[in-house]
Amino acid sequence: MRIIKFLCALAAFLPLTFALSSCGTSTTDYPSVPRELTCIMEYTGPTYSPIHMTAPYKYALYDINGGFVAYLDTTRLVVNRMEPFMGKLVVVRGAMVKRDGENVVCAESLRFAR
């Protein structure tokens, strides 16, 4: 009786395992699924410098070691001023997408990290 229950459970579990593992990707997340990122936000827009270099977006996200993570698309945010977030550890919720070969986070919300 125990063997029959074990075989039934195994028969139900194996197809599910193969179905989930056969997607052919190295990650289980979809790239456009909203996620939360904890990063340092920096300004990358135009400045008054002799060498004028433009970034595709005004803001970028960096990890705590200073490595680039993604640009930040703030078109969906309703924030009066972005200056308080500059150089601070923030939590950004949004979908990460590829635009023109660059990682871009389409921000839905922005808050300070605790």
DRENMARVEX-109512 format. One record per atom (N, C-alpha, C): atom name; residue in one letter; x, y, z. Coordinates in pm, whole numbers. Example, Ala and Ser with C-alpha at 12.3 -4.5 7.8 and 13.67 -1.06 7.14 Angstrom:
2
lummar:N; kedo:A; px:1319; py:-569; pz:780
lummar:CA; kedo:A; px:1230; py:-450; pz:780
lummar:C; kedo:A; px:1320; py:-330; pz:780
lummar:N; kedo:S; px:1285; py:-225; pz:708
lummar:CA; kedo:S; px:1367; py:-106; pz:714
lummar:C; kedo:S; px:1290; py:3; pz:787
END
This chain:
114
lummar:N; kedo:M; px:81; py:-119; pz:0
lummar:CA; kedo:M; px:0; py:0; pz:0
lummar:C; kedo:M; px:87; py:127; pz:0
lummar:N; kedo:R; px:194; py:125; pz:78
lummar:CA; kedo:R; px:284; py:240; pz:82
lummar:C; kedo:R; px:355; py:258; pz:-51
lummar:N; kedo:I; px:387; py:150; pz:-115
lummar:CA; kedo:I; px:456; py:157; pz:-243
lummar:C; kedo:I; px:365; py:219; pz:-348
lummar:N; kedo:I; px:239; py:187; pz:-346
lummar:CA; kedo:I; px:144; py:241; pz:-443
lummar:C; kedo:I; px:129; py:392; pz:-422
lummar:N; kedo:K; px:120; py:437; pz:-297
lummar:CA; kedo:K; px:110; py:579; pz:-267
lummar:C; kedo:K; px:236; py:653; pz:-311
lummar:N; kedo:F; px:350; py:589; pz:-288
lummar:CA; kedo:F; px:476; py:651; pz:-329
lummar:C; kedo:F; px:483; py:664; pz:-480
lummar:N; kedo:L; px:443; py:561; pz:-552
lummar:CA; kedo:L; px:446; py:565; pz:-698
lummar:C; kedo:L; px:349; py:669; pz:-754
lummar:N; kedo:C; px:232; py:684; pz:-692
lummar:CA; kedo:C; px:136; py:785; pz:-736
lummar:C; kedo:C; px:191; py:926; pz:-714
lummar:N; kedo:A; px:253; py:945; pz:-599
lummar:CA; kedo:A; px:313; py:1076; pz:-571
lummar:C; kedo:A; px:427; py:1106; pz:-667
lummar:N; kedo:L; px:507; py:1007; pz:-696
lummar:CA; kedo:L; px:618; py:1022; pz:-789
lummar:C; kedo:L; px:567; py:1050; pz:-929
lummar:N; kedo:A; px:460; py:982; pz:-970
lummar:CA; kedo:A; px:402; py:1002; pz:-1102
lummar:C; kedo:A; px:345; py:1143; pz:-1117
lummar:N; kedo:A; px:297; py:1201; pz:-1010
lummar:CA; kedo:A; px:245; py:1338; pz:-1015
lummar:C; kedo:A; px:357; py:1441; pz:-1010
lummar:N; kedo:F; px:466; py:1410; pz:-943
lummar:CA; kedo:F; px:575; py:1504; pz:-922
lummar:C; kedo:F; px:669; py:1514; pz:-1043
lummar:N; kedo:L; px:700; py:1404; pz:-1108
lummar:CA; kedo:L; px:798; py:1403; pz:-1217
lummar:C; kedo:L; px:757; py:1488; pz:-1337
lummar:N; kedo:P; px:634; py:1479; pz:-1388
lummar:CA; kedo:P; px:601; py:1565; pz:-1503
lummar:C; kedo:P; px:609; py:1714; pz:-1469
lummar:N; kedo:L; px:572; py:1749; pz:-1349
lummar:CA; kedo:L; px:581; py:1888; pz:-1307
lummar:C; kedo:L; px:727; py:1934; pz:-1303
lummar:N; kedo:T; px:814; py:1850; pz:-1254
lummar:CA; kedo:T; px:956; py:1883; pz:-1248
lummar:C; kedo:T; px:1014; py:1903; pz:-1387
lummar:N; kedo:F; px:983; py:1816; pz:-1480
lummar:CA; kedo:F; px:1034; py:1830; pz:-1616
lummar:C; kedo:F; px:974; py:1951; pz:-1686
lummar:N; kedo:A; px:849; py:1981; pz:-1660
lummar:CA; kedo:A; px:785; py:2096; pz:-1723
lummar:C; kedo:A; px:847; py:2226; pz:-1676
lummar:N; kedo:L; px:880; py:2235; pz:-1548
lummar:CA; kedo:L; px:939; py:2357; pz:-1496
lummar:C; kedo:L; px:1086; py:2373; pz:-1530
lummar:N; kedo:S; px:1155; py:2264; pz:-1550
lummar:CA; kedo:S; px:1298; py:2274; pz:-1577
lummar:C; kedo:S; px:1331; py:2276; pz:-1726
lummar:N; kedo:S; px:1233; py:2265; pz:-1812
lummar:CA; kedo:S; px:1261; py:2257; pz:-1955
lummar:C; kedo:S; px:1245; py:2389; pz:-2026
lummar:N; kedo:C; px:1244; py:2499; pz:-1954
lummar:CA; kedo:C; px:1224; py:2628; pz:-2020
lummar:C; kedo:C; px:1348; py:2675; pz:-2095
lummar:N; kedo:G; px:1465; py:2622; pz:-2063
lummar:CA; kedo:G; px:1586; py:2653; pz:-2138
lummar:C; kedo:G; px:1654; py:2783; pz:-2098
lummar:N; kedo:T; px:1619; py:2843; pz:-1984
lummar:CA; kedo:T; px:1685; py:2964; pz:-1939
lummar:C; kedo:T; px:1762; py:2936; pz:-1811
lummar:N; kedo:S; px:1855; py:3024; pz:-1783
lummar:CA; kedo:S; px:1933; py:3007; pz:-1661
lummar:C; kedo:S; px:1867; py:3071; pz:-1540
lummar:N; kedo:T; px:1760; py:3145; pz:-1561
lummar:CA; kedo:T; px:1689; py:3210; pz:-1451
lummar:C; kedo:T; px:1542; py:3175; pz:-1455
lummar:N; kedo:T; px:1476; py:3183; pz:-1343
lummar:CA; kedo:T; px:1333; py:3153; pz:-1340
lummar:C; kedo:T; px:1249; py:3279; pz:-1345
lummar:N; kedo:D; px:1310; py:3396; pz:-1337
lummar:CA; kedo:D; px:1236; py:3522; pz:-1343
lummar:C; kedo:D; px:1222; py:3569; pz:-1486
lummar:N; kedo:Y; px:1108; py:3629; pz:-1515
lummar:CA; kedo:Y; px:1090; py:3696; pz:-1643
lummar:C; kedo:Y; px:1153; py:3833; pz:-1631
lummar:N; kedo:P; px:1215; py:3885; pz:-1736
lummar:CA; kedo:P; px:1285; py:4012; pz:-1724
lummar:C; kedo:P; px:1193; py:4131; pz:-1698
lummar:N; kedo:S; px:1066; py:4122; pz:-1737
lummar:CA; kedo:S; px:978; py:4236; pz:-1719
lummar:C; kedo:S; px:892; py:4226; pz:-1594
lummar:N; kedo:V; px:917; py:4129; pz:-1509
lummar:CA; kedo:V; px:841; py:4115; pz:-1385
lummar:C; kedo:V; px:890; py:4221; pz:-1287
lummar:N; kedo:P; px:800; py:4296; pz:-1223
lummar:CA; kedo:P; px:846; py:4396; pz:-1126
lummar:C; kedo:P; px:926; py:4332; pz:-1013
lummar:N; kedo:R; px:1032; py:4398; pz:-975
lummar:CA; kedo:R; px:1117; py:4349; pz:-867
lummar:C; kedo:R; px:1165; py:4468; pz:-787
lummar:N; kedo:E; px:1216; py:4441; pz:-670
lummar:CA; kedo:E; px:1272; py:4547; pz:-586
lummar:C; kedo:E; px:1424; py:4538; pz:-588
lummar:N; kedo:L; px:1486; py:4651; pz:-613
lummar:CA; kedo:L; px:1632; py:4660; pz:-615
lummar:C; kedo:L; px:1675; py:4759; pz:-507
lummar:N; kedo:T; px:1774; py:4721; pz:-430
lummar:CA; kedo:T; px:1832; py:4811; pz:-331
lummar:C; kedo:T; px:1967; py:4856; pz:-385
lummar:N; kedo:C; px:1975; py:4983; pz:-422
lummar:CA; kedo:C; px:2095; py:5036; pz:-487
lummar:C; kedo:C; px:2119; py:5180; pz:-444
lummar:N; kedo:I; px:2231; py:5232; pz:-487
lummar:CA; kedo:I; px:2263; py:5373; pz:-467
lummar:C; kedo:I; px:2227; py:5446; pz:-594
lummar:N; kedo:M; px:2150; py:5553; pz:-580
lummar:CA; kedo:M; px:2104; py:5628; pz:-697
lummar:C; kedo:M; px:2195; py:5748; pz:-721
lummar:N; kedo:E; px:2238; py:5765; pz:-844
lummar:CA; kedo:E; px:2327; py:5875; pz:-882
lummar:C; kedo:E; px:2271; py:5949; pz:-1002
lummar:N; kedo:Y; px:2305; py:6076; pz:-1013
lummar:CA; kedo:Y; px:2263; py:6159; pz:-1126
lummar:C; kedo:Y; px:2360; py:6139; pz:-1242
lummar:N; kedo:T; px:2308; py:6113; pz:-1360
lummar:CA; kedo:T; px:2393; py:6095; pz:-1479
lummar:C; kedo:T; px:2353; py:6189; pz:-1591
lummar:N; kedo:G; px:2267; py:6284; pz:-1562
lummar:CA; kedo:G; px:2218; py:6377; pz:-1664
lummar:C; kedo:G; px:2323; py:6481; pz:-1701
lummar:N; kedo:P; px:2282; py:6580; pz:-1779
lummar:CA; kedo:P; px:2378; py:6682; pz:-1825
lummar:C; kedo:P; px:2428; py:6768; pz:-1708
lummar:N; kedo:T; px:2555; py:6802; pz:-1713
lummar:CA; kedo:T; px:2618; py:6888; pz:-1613
lummar:C; kedo:T; px:2693; py:6999; pz:-1686
lummar:N; kedo:Y; px:2742; py:7094; pz:-1610
lummar:CA; kedo:Y; px:2819; py:7204; pz:-1668
lummar:C; kedo:Y; px:2966; py:7166; pz:-1666
lummar:N; kedo:S; px:3006; py:7082; pz:-1759
lummar:CA; kedo:S; px:3146; py:7042; pz:-1767
lummar:C; kedo:S; px:3198; py:7073; pz:-1908
lummar:N; kedo:P; px:3329; py:7089; pz:-1922
lummar:CA; kedo:P; px:3384; py:7120; pz:-2055
lummar:C; kedo:P; px:3362; py:7008; pz:-2156
lummar:N; kedo:I; px:3359; py:6885; pz:-2108
lummar:CA; kedo:I; px:3335; py:6772; pz:-2197
lummar:C; kedo:I; px:3190; py:6730; pz:-2177
lummar:N; kedo:H; px:3109; py:6751; pz:-2278
lummar:CA; kedo:H; px:2966; py:6723; pz:-2267
lummar:C; kedo:H; px:2938; py:6579; pz:-2311
lummar:N; kedo:M; px:2907; py:6494; pz:-2213
lummar:CA; kedo:M; px:2870; py:6356; pz:-2243
lummar:C; kedo:M; px:2729; py:6335; pz:-2191
lummar:N; kedo:T; px:2645; py:6277; pz:-2274
lummar:CA; kedo:T; px:2507; py:6256; pz:-2232
lummar:C; kedo:T; px:2481; py:6108; pz:-2211
lummar:N; kedo:A; px:2413; py:6078; pz:-2104
lummar:CA; kedo:A; px:2369; py:5941; pz:-2077
lummar:C; kedo:A; px:2226; py:5928; pz:-2127
lummar:N; kedo:P; px:2182; py:5808; pz:-2156
lummar:CA; kedo:P; px:2046; py:5793; pz:-2207
lummar:C; kedo:P; px:1937; py:5830; pz:-2106
lummar:N; kedo:Y; px:1967; py:5824; pz:-1977
lummar:CA; kedo:Y; px:1871; py:5858; pz:-1873
lummar:C; kedo:Y; px:1938; py:5948; pz:-1771
lummar:N; kedo:K; px:1858; py:6024; pz:-1696
lummar:CA; kedo:K; px:1914; py:6118; pz:-1599
lummar:C; kedo:K; px:1971; py:6052; pz:-1475
lummar:N; kedo:Y; px:1921; py:5931; pz:-1442
lummar:CA; kedo:Y; px:1961; py:5867; pz:-1318
lummar:C; kedo:Y; px:2008; py:5725; pz:-1345
lummar:N; kedo:A; px:2100; py:5679; pz:-1260
lummar:CA; kedo:A; px:2152; py:5543; pz:-1271
lummar:C; kedo:A; px:2158; py:5480; pz:-1132
lummar:N; kedo:L; px:2154; py:5348; pz:-1130
lummar:CA; kedo:L; px:2162; py:5272; pz:-1006
lummar:C; kedo:L; px:2295; py:5199; pz:-1001
lummar:N; kedo:Y; px:2360; py:5206; pz:-885
lummar:CA; kedo:Y; px:2488; py:5139; pz:-863
lummar:C; kedo:Y; px:2476; py:5051; pz:-739
lummar:N; kedo:D; px:2550; py:4939; pz:-738
lummar:CA; kedo:D; px:2549; py:4854; pz:-618
lummar:C; kedo:D; px:2640; py:4917; pz:-513
lummar:N; kedo:I; px:2648; py:4856; pz:-396
lummar:CA; kedo:I; px:2724; py:4917; pz:-286
lummar:C; kedo:I; px:2874; py:4919; pz:-312
lummar:N; kedo:N; px:2921; py:4840; pz:-409
lummar:CA; kedo:N; px:3063; py:4841; pz:-445
lummar:C; kedo:N; px:3094; py:4941; pz:-555
lummar:N; kedo:G; px:2992; py:5012; pz:-605
lummar:CA; kedo:G; px:3013; py:5111; pz:-710
lummar:C; kedo:G; px:2994; py:5057; pz:-850
lummar:N; kedo:G; px:2955; py:4932; pz:-865
lummar:CA; kedo:G; px:2933; py:4873; pz:-997
lummar:C; kedo:G; px:2798; py:4915; pz:-1054
lummar:N; kedo:F; px:2797; py:4943; pz:-1184
lummar:CA; kedo:F; px:2674; py:4986; pz:-1251
lummar:C; kedo:F; px:2573; py:4872; pz:-1253
lummar:N; kedo:V; px:2447; py:4903; pz:-1220
lummar:CA; kedo:V; px:2339; py:4805; pz:-1224
lummar:C; kedo:V; px:2248; py:4833; pz:-1342
lummar:N; kedo:A; px:2190; py:4954; pz:-1346
lummar:CA; kedo:A; px:2096; py:4988; pz:-1453
lummar:C; kedo:A; px:2068; py:5137; pz:-1451
lummar:N; kedo:Y; px:2018; py:5186; pz:-1564
lummar:CA; kedo:Y; px:1965; py:5322; pz:-1567
lummar:C; kedo:Y; px:1826; py:5321; pz:-1507
lummar:N; kedo:L; px:1778; py:5437; pz:-1463
lummar:CA; kedo:L; px:1649; py:5448; pz:-1397
lummar:C; kedo:L; px:1556; py:5536; pz:-1480
lummar:N; kedo:D; px:1446; py:5477; pz:-1527
lummar:CA; kedo:D; px:1344; py:5551; pz:-1601
lummar:C; kedo:D; px:1241; py:5600; pz:-1500
lummar:N; kedo:T; px:1232; py:5731; pz:-1481
lummar:CA; kedo:T; px:1146; py:5789; pz:-1378
lummar:C; kedo:T; px:1019; py:5850; pz:-1435
lummar:N; kedo:T; px:981; py:5816; pz:-1557
lummar:CA; kedo:T; px:865; py:5878; pz:-1619
lummar:C; kedo:T; px:734; py:5840; pz:-1550
lummar:N; kedo:R; px:729; py:5728; pz:-1480
lummar:CA; kedo:R; px:606; py:5684; pz:-1413
lummar:C; kedo:R; px:600; py:5726; pz:-1266
lummar:N; kedo:L; px:707; py:5785; pz:-1216
lummar:CA; kedo:L; px:711; py:5826; pz:-1076
lummar:C; kedo:L; px:645; py:5963; pz:-1057
lummar:N; kedo:V; px:580; py:5979; pz:-944
lummar:CA; kedo:V; px:524; py:6108; pz:-905
lummar:C; kedo:V; px:602; py:6154; pz:-782
lummar:N; kedo:V; px:713; py:6222; pz:-807
lummar:CA; kedo:V; px:801; py:6269; pz:-701
lummar:C; kedo:V; px:832; py:6416; pz:-729
lummar:N; kedo:N; px:819; py:6501; pz:-627
lummar:CA; kedo:N; px:845; py:6644; pz:-647
lummar:C; kedo:N; px:991; py:6671; pz:-677
lummar:N; kedo:R; px:1080; py:6618; pz:-593
lummar:CA; kedo:R; px:1223; py:6642; pz:-608
lummar:C; kedo:R; px:1298; py:6511; pz:-597
lummar:N; kedo:M; px:1396; py:6493; pz:-682
lummar:CA; kedo:M; px:1478; py:6372; pz:-679
lummar:C; kedo:M; px:1607; py:6394; pz:-600
lummar:N; kedo:E; px:1640; py:6519; pz:-568
lummar:CA; kedo:E; px:1766; py:6549; pz:-501
lummar:C; kedo:E; px:1785; py:6477; pz:-368
lummar:N; kedo:P; px:1681; py:6459; pz:-284
lummar:CA; kedo:P; px:1705; py:6388; pz:-158
lummar:C; kedo:P; px:1750; py:6243; pz:-175
lummar:N; kedo:F; px:1724; py:6184; pz:-290
lummar:CA; kedo:F; px:1761; py:6045; pz:-314
lummar:C; kedo:F; px:1902; py:6029; pz:-371
lummar:N; kedo:M; px:1965; py:6138; pz:-415
lummar:CA; kedo:M; px:2095; py:6130; pz:-480
lummar:C; kedo:M; px:2202; py:6085; pz:-382
lummar:N; kedo:G; px:2278; py:5983; pz:-421
lummar:CA; kedo:G; px:2387; py:5933; pz:-340
lummar:C; kedo:G; px:2344; py:5852; pz:-219
lummar:N; kedo:K; px:2217; py:5824; pz:-207
lummar:CA; kedo:K; px:2164; py:5750; pz:-93
lummar:C; kedo:K; px:2126; py:5608; pz:-135
lummar:N; kedo:L; px:2117; py:5521; pz:-36
lummar:CA; kedo:L; px:2072; py:5384; pz:-59
lummar:C; kedo:L; px:1919; py:5386; pz:-69
lummar:N; kedo:V; px:1867; py:5346; pz:-185
lummar:CA; kedo:V; px:1723; py:5350; pz:-210
lummar:C; kedo:V; px:1673; py:5212; pz:-252
lummar:N; kedo:V; px:1543; py:5194; pz:-237
lummar:CA; kedo:V; px:1477; py:5073; pz:-285
lummar:C; kedo:V; px:1386; py:5115; pz:-400
lummar:N; kedo:V; px:1411; py:5057; pz:-516
lummar:CA; kedo:V; px:1334; py:5089; pz:-636
lummar:C; kedo:V; px:1254; py:4966; pz:-674
lummar:N; kedo:R; px:1124; py:4985; pz:-694
lummar:CA; kedo:R; px:1040; py:4875; pz:-742
lummar:C; kedo:R; px:1003; py:4905; pz:-886
lummar:N; kedo:G; px:1028; py:4808; pz:-973
lummar:CA; kedo:G; px:997; py:4827; pz:-1113
lummar:C; kedo:G; px:1046; py:4711; pz:-1197
lummar:N; kedo:A; px:1013; py:4716; pz:-1324
lummar:CA; kedo:A; px:1052; py:4611; pz:-1418
lummar:C; kedo:A; px:1184; py:4647; pz:-1483
lummar:N; kedo:M; px:1274; py:4550; pz:-1491
lummar:CA; kedo:M; px:1402; py:4572; pz:-1558
lummar:C; kedo:M; px:1390; py:4523; pz:-1702
lummar:N; kedo:V; px:1419; py:4611; pz:-1796
lummar:CA; kedo:V; px:1409; py:4579; pz:-1938
lummar:C; kedo:V; px:1539; py:4618; pz:-2008
lummar:N; kedo:K; px:1558; py:4569; pz:-2129
lummar:CA; kedo:K; px:1672; py:4607; pz:-2212
lummar:C; kedo:K; px:1623; py:4708; pz:-2315
lummar:N; kedo:R; px:1684; py:4826; pz:-2318
lummar:CA; kedo:R; px:1653; py:4928; pz:-2418
lummar:C; kedo:R; px:1782; py:4977; pz:-2478
lummar:N; kedo:D; px:1794; py:4964; pz:-2607
lummar:CA; kedo:D; px:1916; py:5005; pz:-2680
lummar:C; kedo:D; px:2041; py:4941; pz:-2622
lummar:N; kedo:G; px:2029; py:4817; pz:-2579
lummar:CA; kedo:G; px:2143; py:4743; pz:-2527
lummar:C; kedo:G; px:2180; py:4776; pz:-2383
lummar:N; kedo:E; px:2102; py:4859; pz:-2317
lummar:CA; kedo:E; px:2131; py:4898; pz:-2178
lummar:C; kedo:E; px:2021; py:4845; pz:-2086
lummar:N; kedo:N; px:2059; py:4809; pz:-1964
lummar:CA; kedo:N; px:1961; py:4770; pz:-1862
lummar:C; kedo:N; px:1893; py:4896; pz:-1810
lummar:N; kedo:V; px:1760; py:4893; pz:-1809
lummar:CA; kedo:V; px:1681; py:5007; pz:-1763
lummar:C; kedo:V; px:1575; py:4955; pz:-1667
lummar:N; kedo:V; px:1563; py:5020; pz:-1550
lummar:CA; kedo:V; px:1457; py:4987; pz:-1455
lummar:C; kedo:V; px:1348; py:5092; pz:-1472
lummar:N; kedo:C; px:1229; py:5047; pz:-1511
lummar:CA; kedo:C; px:1112; py:5135; pz:-1522
lummar:C; kedo:C; px:1049; py:5145; pz:-1384
lummar:N; kedo:A; px:1084; py:5250; pz:-1312
lummar:CA; kedo:A; px:1047; py:5262; pz:-1171
lummar:C; kedo:A; px:898; py:5284; pz:-1152
lummar:N; kedo:E; px:842; py:5208; pz:-1060
lummar:CA; kedo:E; px:703; py:5226; pz:-1018
lummar:C; kedo:E; px:696; py:5294; pz:-882
lummar:N; kedo:S; px:795; py:5267; pz:-797
lummar:CA; kedo:S; px:802; py:5333; pz:-667
lummar:C; kedo:S; px:948; py:5349; pz:-627
lummar:N; kedo:L; px:972; py:5448; pz:-543
lummar:CA; kedo:L; px:1107; py:5479; pz:-497
lummar:C; kedo:L; px:1096; py:5520; pz:-350
lummar:N; kedo:R; px:1184; py:5461; pz:-268
lummar:CA; kedo:R; px:1184; py:5496; pz:-125
lummar:C; kedo:R; px:1325; py:5474; pz:-72
lummar:N; kedo:F; px:1351; py:5535; pz:44
lummar:CA; kedo:F; px:1480; py:5517; pz:109
lummar:C; kedo:F; px:1489; py:5377; pz:168
lummar:N; kedo:A; px:1607; py:5318; pz:164
lummar:CA; kedo:A; px:1629; py:5188; pz:228
lummar:C; kedo:A; px:1646; py:5211; pz:377
lummar:N; kedo:R; px:1603; py:5118; pz:455
lummar:CA; kedo:R; px:1615; py:5129; pz:601
lummar:C; kedo:R; px:1747; py:5075; pz:648
END
